[in-house]
Amino acid sequence: MKIRRLHSAVLAVALGASVLASTAPAVAAIQTSAAMAAGTWPTPDWYLQGPYQTLAACDLAYEDAAQNGQYTGLVYCHWFRGGGPYLAGFYYEVYIP
């Protein structure tokens, strides 16, 4: 009886590890999105465009960039607290591979 319980426990741990491994990319994408929303540094290949003093000005520039179609990806306007070479203000992000 003890041997069967041990095998069941080992199987449960192995299945749990495989489930966690399969969800890791999705969790990483969610964490990246959350970091962008929190106003932290952009991830590699994503570049801040701005700063804009108002959200309306950022929205206008974002819409212009979306209509031009020159970027592979865009992240909507958000507040960036500033740091490094970037001033505080509203920015949108563009993806340039």
Summary of the structure (lengths in Angstrom):
residues: 97
radius of gyration: 21.2
end to end distance: 57.0
largest distance: 69.9
contacts: 221
relative contact order: 0.16
helix: 52%
strand: 25%
